Amino acid sequence: MTTMAALLKRKPAALISVPPDSKIREVVAVLAERRIGAVVVQSADNDLLGILSERDVVRSLAANGTATLDMATSQLMTRAPTTATLATTIFEAETLMTDGRFRHLPVVEDGKLMGVVSIGDVVKSLIEEQTQQVRSLRDYVTGAPA
């Protein structure tokens, strides 16, 4: 069973984070430049404070217009986001993300942020795992050597 630890090993090591006082216009530039859908918000001591997604920005733009761009990240971020641990399985992560209706899941171990997985990472891993199971069953049924 694939865990968040295994999933994070396959991802680039760079973790994109921003401080809580950064302006939304700066965060939007980071999201666009890095082609990502969310950033984690961390304190100067690297504590996880929250997460800010494209959805958060769009919702604020709808409610507040361009004033959103001058807001601090801390004003729009989701505080105390749902997190996973390194031992969380991809099935558990998928359930958390689907039930919570969010697309990015911070992975925290012993209070330290280890990385972030997206729903795309989870779905890709689920498909790979299920494909392998189908192959194994097919080989078992047909008597193919392992």
Contact map, one row per residue, 1 for C-alpha under 8 A:
11100000000000000000000000000000000000000000000000000000000000000000000000000000000000001100000000000000000000000000000000000000100000000000000000
11110110000000000000000000000000000000000000000000000000000000000000000000000000000000001100000000000000000000000000000000001000100000000000000000
11111110000000000000000000000000000000000000000000000000000000000000000000000000000001111100000000000000000000000000000000000000000000000000000000
01111111000000000000000000000000000000000000000000000000000000000000000000000000000111111100000000000000001000000000100000000000000000000000000000
00111111100000000000000000000000000000000000000000000000000000000000000000000000000001100000000000000000000000000000000000000000000000000000000000
01111111110000000000000000000000000000000000000000000000000000000000000000000000000000000000000000000000000000000000000000000000000000000000000000
01111111111000000000000000000000000000000000000000000000000000000000000000000000000000000000000000000000000000000000100010001000000000000000000000
00011111111110000000000000000000000000000000000000000000000000000000000000000000000000000000000000000000000000000011100000000000000000000000000000
00001111111110000000000000000000000000000000000000000000000000000000000000000000000000000000000000000000000000000000000000000000000000000000000000
00000111111100000000000000000000000000000000000000000000000000000000000000000000000000000000000000000000000000000000000000000000000000000000000000
00000011111110000000000000000000000000000000000000000000000000000000000000000000000000000000000000000000000000000000000000000000000000000000000000
00000001111111000000000000000000000000000000000000000000000000000000000000000000000000000000000000000000000000000000000000000000000000000000000000
00000001101111100000000000000000000000000000000000000000000000000000000000000000000000000000000000000000000000000000000000000000000000000000000000
00000000000111110000000000000000000000000000000000000000000000000000000000000000000000000000000000000000000000000000000000000000000000000000000000
00000000000011111000000000000000000000000000000000000000000000000000000000000000000000000000000000000000000000000011000000000000000000000000000000
00000000000001111100000000000000000000110000000000000000000000000000000000000000000000000000000000000000000000000000000000000000000000000000000000
00000000000000111110000000000000000000111100000000000000000000000000000000000000000000000000000000000000000000000000000000000000000000000000000000
00000000000000011111010000100000000000111100000000000000000000000000000000000000000000000000000000000000000000000000000000000000000000000000000000
00000000000000001111110000000000000000001111000000000000000000000000000010000000000000000000000000000000000000000000000000000000000000000000000000
00000000000000000111110000000000000000001110000010000000000000000000000111000000000000000000000000000000000000000000000000000000000000000000000000
00000000000000000011111000000000000000000000000000000000000000000000000111000000000000000000000000000000000000000000000000000000000000000000000000
00000000000000000111111101100000000000000000000000000000000000000000000110000000000000000000000000000000000000000000000000000000000000000000000000
00000000000000000000111111100000000000000000000000000000000000000000111110000000000000000000000000000000000000000000000000000000000000000000000000
00000000000000000000011111110000000000000000000000000000100000000001111110000000000000000000000000000000000000000000000000000000000000000000000000
00000000000000000000001111111000000000000000000000000000000000000000110000000000000000000000000000000000000000000000000000000000000000000000000000
00000000000000000000011111111100000000000000000000000000000000000000000000000000000000000000000000000000000000000000000000000000000000000000000000
00000000000000000100011111111110000000100000000000000000000000000000000010000000000000000000000000000000000000000000000000000000000000000000000000
00000000000000000000000111111111000000000000000000000100000000000000000000000000000000000000000000000000000000000000000000000000000000000000000000
00000000000000000000000011111111100000000000000000000000000000000000000000000000000000000000000000000000000000000000000000000000000000000000000000
00000000000000000000000001111111110000000000000000000000000000000000000000000000000000000000000000000000000000000000000000000000000000000000000000
00000000000000000000000000111111111111100000000000000100000000000000000000000000000000000000000000000000000000000000000000000000000000000000000000
00000000000000000000000000011111111100000000000000000000000000000000000000000000000000000000000000000000000000000000000000000000000000000000000000
00000000000000000000000000001111111000000000000000000000000000000000000000000000000000000000000000000000000000000000000000000000000000000000000000
00000000000000000000000000000111111100000000000000000000000000000000000000000000000000000000000000000000000000000000000000000000000000000000000000
00000000000000000000000000000011111110000000000000000000000000000000000000000000000000000000000000000000000000000000000000000000000000000000000000
00000000000000000000000000000011011111100000000000000000000000000000000000000000000000000000000000000000000000000000000000000000000000000000000000
00000000000000000000000000000010001111100000000000001100000000000000000000000000000000000000000000000000000000000000000000000000000000000000000000
00000000000000000000000000000010000111110000000000111100000000000000000000000000000000000000000000000001000000000000000000000000000000000000000000
00000000000000011100000000100010000111111000000000111000000000000000000000000000000000000000000000000000000000000000000000000000000000000000000000
00000000000000011100000000000000000001111100000111110000000000000000000000000000000000000000000000000000010000000000000000000000000000000000000000
00000000000000001111000000000000000000111110000111110000000000000000000011001000000000000000000000000000000000000000000000000000000000000000000000
00000000000000001111000000000000000000011111111111000000000000000000000000000000000000000000000000000000000000000000000000000000000000000000000000
00000000000000000011000000000000000000001111111110000000000000000000000000000000000000000000000000000000000000000000000000000000000000000000000000
00000000000000000010000000000000000000000111111000000000000000000000000000000000000000000000000000000000000000000000000000000000000000000000000000
00000000000000000000000000000000000000000111111000000000000000000000000000000000000000000000000000000000000000000000000000000000000000000000000000
00000000000000000000000000000000000000000111111100000000000000000000000000000000000000000000000000000000000000011000000000000000000000000000000000
00000000000000000000000000000000000000000111111110000000000000000000000000000000000000000000000000000000000000111000000000000000000000000000000000
00000000000000000000000000000000000000011110011111000000000000000000000000000001000000000000000000000000000000011000000000000000000000000000000000
00000000000000000001000000000000000000011110001111100000000000000000000000000011000000000000000000000000000000000000000000000000000000000000000000
00000000000000000000000000000000000000011100000111110000000000000000000000001111100000000000000000000000000000000000000000000000000000000000000000
00000000000000000000000000000000000001111000000011111000000000000000000000001110100000000000000000000000000000000000000000000000000000000000000000
00000000000000000000000000000000000001111000000001111101100000000000000010011100000000000000000000000000000000000000000000000000000000000000000000
00000000000000000000000000000000000011100000000000111111100000000000000000001000000000000000000000000000000000000000000000000000000000000000000000
00000000000000000000000000010010000011000000000000011111110000000000000000000000000000000000000000000000000000000000000000000000000000000000000000
00000000000000000000000000000000000000000000000000001111111000000000000000000000000000000000000000000000000000000000000000000000000000000000000000
00000000000000000000000000000000000000000000000000011111111100000000000000011000000000000000000000000000000000000000000000000000000000000000000000
00000000000000000000000100000000000000000000000000011111111110000001000000010000000000000000000000000000000000000000000000000000000000000000000000
00000000000000000000000000000000000000000000000000000111111111000000000000000000000000000000000000000000000000000000000000000000000000000000000000
00000000000000000000000000000000000000000000000000000011111111100000000000000000000000000000000000000000000000000000000000000000000000000000000000
00000000000000000000000000000000000000000000000000000001111111111001000000010000000000000000000000000000000000000000000000000000000000000000000000
00000000000000000000000000000000000000000000000000000000111111111111000000000000000000000000000000000000000000000000000000000000000000000000000000
00000000000000000000000000000000000000000000000000000000011111111000000000000000000000000000000000000000000000000000000000000000000000000000000000
00000000000000000000000000000000000000000000000000000000001111111000000000000000000000000000000000000000000000000000000000000000000000000000000000
00000000000000000000000000000000000000000000000000000000000111111111000000000000000000000000000000000000000000000000000000000000000000000000000000
00000000000000000000000000000000000000000000000000000000000111111111000000000000000000000000000000000000000000000000000000000000000000000000000000
00000000000000000000000000000000000000000000000000000000000010011111110000000000000000000000000000000000000000000000000000000000000000000000000000
00000000000000000000000000000000000000000000000000000000000010011111111000000000000000000000000000000000000000000000000000000000000000000000000000
00000000000000000000000100000000000000000000000000000000100110011111111000000000000000000000000000000000000000000000000000000000000000000000000000
00000000000000000000001110000000000000000000000000000000000000000111111000000000000000000000000000000000000000000000000000000000000000000000000000
00000000000000000000001110000000000000000000000000000000000000000111111100000000000000000000000000000000000000000000000000000000000000000000000000
00000000000000000000001100000000000000000000000000000000000000000011111110110000000000000000000000000000000000000000000000000000000000000000000000
00000000000000000001111100000000000000000000000000000000000000000000011111110000000000000000000000000000000000000000000000000000000000000000000000
00000000000000000011111100100000000000001000000000010000000000000000001111111000000000000000000000000000000000000000000000000000000000000000000000
00000000000000000001100000000000000000001000000000000000000000000000000111111000000000000000000000000000000000000000000000000000000000000000000000
00000000000000000000000000000000000000000000000000000000000000000000001111111000000000000000000000000000000000000000000000000000000000000000000000
00000000000000000000000000000000000000000000000000010001100100000000001111111100000000000000000000000000000000000000000000000000000000000000000000
00000000000000000000000000000000000000001000000001111001000000000000000011111110000000000000000000000000000000000000000000000000000000000000000000
00000000000000000000000000000000000000000000000001110000000000000000000000011111100000000000000000000000000000000000000000000000000000000000000000
00000000000000000000000000000000000000000000000011100000000000000000000000001111100000000000000000000000000000000000000000000000000000000000000000
00000000000000000000000000000000000000000000000111000000000000000000000000000111110000000000000000000000000000000000000000000000000000000000000000
00000000000000000000000000000000000000000000000001100000000000000000000000000111111000000000000000000000010000000000000000000000000000000000000000
00000000000000000000000000000000000000000000000000000000000000000000000000000001111100000000000100000000110000000000000000000000000000000000000000
00000000000000000000000000000000000000000000000000000000000000000000000000000000111110000000000000000000111100000000000000000000000000000000000000
00010000000000000000000000000000000000000000000000000000000000000000000000000000011111110000100000000000111100000000000000000000000000000000000000
00010000000000000000000000000000000000000000000000000000000000000000000000000000001111110000000000000000001110000000000000000000000000000000000000
00111000000000000000000000000000000000000000000000000000000000000000000000000000000111110000000000000000001110000000000000000000000000000000000000
00111000000000000000000000000000000000000000000000000000000000000000000000000000000111111000000000000000000000000000000000000000000000000000000000
00110000000000000000000000000000000000000000000000000000000000000000000000000000000111111101100000000000000000000000000000000000000000000000000000
11110000000000000000000000000000000000000000000000000000000000000000000000000000000000111111100000000000000000000000000000000000000000000000000000
11110000000000000000000000000000000000000000000000000000000000000000000000000000000000011111110000000000000000000000000001001100000000000000000000
00000000000000000000000000000000000000000000000000000000000000000000000000000000000000001111111000000000000000000000000000000100000000000000000000
00000000000000000000000000000000000000000000000000000000000000000000000000000000000000011111111100000000000000000000000000000000000000000000000000
00000000000000000000000000000000000000000000000000000000000000000000000000000000000100011111111110000000100000000000000001000000000000000000000000
00000000000000000000000000000000000000000000000000000000000000000000000000000000000000000111111111000000000000000000001001100000000000000000000000
00000000000000000000000000000000000000000000000000000000000000000000000000000000000000000011111111100000000000000000000000000000000000000000000000
00000000000000000000000000000000000000000000000000000000000000000000000000000000010000000001111111110000000000000000000000000000000000000000000000
00000000000000000000000000000000000000000000000000000000000000000000000000000000000000000000111111111111100000000000001000000000000000000000000000
00000000000000000000000000000000000000000000000000000000000000000000000000000000000000000000011111111100000000000000000000000000000000000000000000
00000000000000000000000000000000000000000000000000000000000000000000000000000000000000000000001111111000000000000000000000000000000000000000000000
00000000000000000000000000000000000000000000000000000000000000000000000000000000000000000000000111111100000000000000000000000000000000000000000000
00000000000000000000000000000000000000000000000000000000000000000000000000000000000000000000000011111110000000000000000000000000000000000000000000
00000000000000000000000000000000000000000000000000000000000000000000000000000000000000000000000011011111100000000000000000000000000000000000000000
00000000000000000000000000000000000000000000000000000000000000000000000000000000000000000000000010001111100000000000011000000000000000000000000000
00000000000000000000000000000000000001000000000000000000000000000000000000000000000000000000000010000111110000000001111000000000000000000000000000
00000000000000000000000000000000000000000000000000000000000000000000000000000000011100000000100010000111111000000001110000000000000000000000000000
00000000000000000000000000000000000000010000000000000000000000000000000000000000111100000000000000000001111100001111100000000000000000000000000000
00010000000000000000000000000000000000000000000000000000000000000000000000000000001111000000000000000000111110001111100000000000000000000000000000
00000000000000000000000000000000000000000000000000000000000000000000000000000000001111000000000000000000011111111110000000000000000000000000000000
00000000000000000000000000000000000000000000000000000000000000000000000000000000000011000000000000000000001111111100000000000000000000000000000000
00000000000000000000000000000000000000000000000000000000000000000000000000000000000000000000000000000000000111110000000000000000000000000000000000
00000000000000000000000000000000000000000000001000000000000000000000000000000000000000000000000000000000000111111000000000000000000000000000000000
00000000000000000000000000000000000000000000011100000000000000000000000000000000000000000000000000000000000111111100000000000000000000000000000000
00000000000000000000000000000000000000000000011100000000000000000000000000000000000000000000000000000000011110111110000000000000000000000000000000
00000000000000000000000000000000000000000000000000000000000000000000000000000000000000000000000000000000011110011111000000000000000000000000000000
00000001000000100000000000000000000000000000000000000000000000000000000000000000000000000000000000000000011100001111100000000000000000000000000000
00000001000000100000000000000000000000000000000000000000000000000000000000000000000000000000000000000001111000000111110000000000000000000000000000
00010011000000000000000000000000000000000000000000000000000000000000000000000000000000000000000000000001111000000011111011000000000000000000000000
00000000000000000000000000000000000000000000000000000000000000000000000000000000000000000000000000000011100000000001111111000000000000000000000000
00000000000000000000000000000000000000000000000000000000000000000000000000000000000000000000010010000011000000000000111111100000000000000000000000
00000000000000000000000000000000000000000000000000000000000000000000000000000000000000000000000000000000000000000000011111110000000000000000000000
00000010000000000000000000000000000000000000000000000000000000000000000000000000000000000000000000000000000000000000111111111000000000000000000000
00000000000000000000000000000000000000000000000000000000000000000000000000000000000000000100110000000000000000000000111111111100000000000000000000
00000000000000000000000000000000000000000000000000000000000000000000000000000000000000000000010000000000000000000000001111111110000000000000000000
00000000000000000000000000000000000000000000000000000000000000000000000000000000000000000000000000000000000000000000000111111111000000000000000000
01000010000000000000000000000000000000000000000000000000000000000000000000000000000000000100000000000000000000000000000011111111100000000000000000
00000000000000000000000000000000000000000000000000000000000000000000000000000000000000000110000000000000000000000000000001111111110000000000000000
00000000000000000000000000000000000000000000000000000000000000000000000000000000000000000000000000000000000000000000000000111111111000000000000000
00000000000000000000000000000000000000000000000000000000000000000000000000000000000000000000000000000000000000000000000000011111111100000000000000
11000000000000000000000000000000000000000000000000000000000000000000000000000000000000000000000000000000000000000000000000001111111110000000000000
00000000000000000000000000000000000000000000000000000000000000000000000000000000000000000000000000000000000000000000000000000111111111000000000000
00000000000000000000000000000000000000000000000000000000000000000000000000000000000000000000000000000000000000000000000000000011111111100000000000
00000000000000000000000000000000000000000000000000000000000000000000000000000000000000000000000000000000000000000000000000000001111111110000000000
00000000000000000000000000000000000000000000000000000000000000000000000000000000000000000000000000000000000000000000000000000000111111111000000000
00000000000000000000000000000000000000000000000000000000000000000000000000000000000000000000000000000000000000000000000000000000011111111100000000
00000000000000000000000000000000000000000000000000000000000000000000000000000000000000000000000000000000000000000000000000000000001111111110000000
00000000000000000000000000000000000000000000000000000000000000000000000000000000000000000000000000000000000000000000000000000000000111111111000000
00000000000000000000000000000000000000000000000000000000000000000000000000000000000000000000000000000000000000000000000000000000000011111111100000
00000000000000000000000000000000000000000000000000000000000000000000000000000000000000000000000000000000000000000000000000000000000001111111110000
00000000000000000000000000000000000000000000000000000000000000000000000000000000000000000000000000000000000000000000000000000000000000111111111111
00000000000000000000000000000000000000000000000000000000000000000000000000000000000000000000000000000000000000000000000000000000000000011111111100
00000000000000000000000000000000000000000000000000000000000000000000000000000000000000000000000000000000000000000000000000000000000000001111111100
00000000000000000000000000000000000000000000000000000000000000000000000000000000000000000000000000000000000000000000000000000000000000000111111100
00000000000000000000000000000000000000000000000000000000000000000000000000000000000000000000000000000000000000000000000000000000000000000011111110
00000000000000000000000000000000000000000000000000000000000000000000000000000000000000000000000000000000000000000000000000000000000000000011111111
00000000000000000000000000000000000000000000000000000000000000000000000000000000000000000000000000000000000000000000000000000000000000000010001111
00000000000000000000000000000000000000000000000000000000000000000000000000000000000000000000000000000000000000000000000000000000000000000010000111
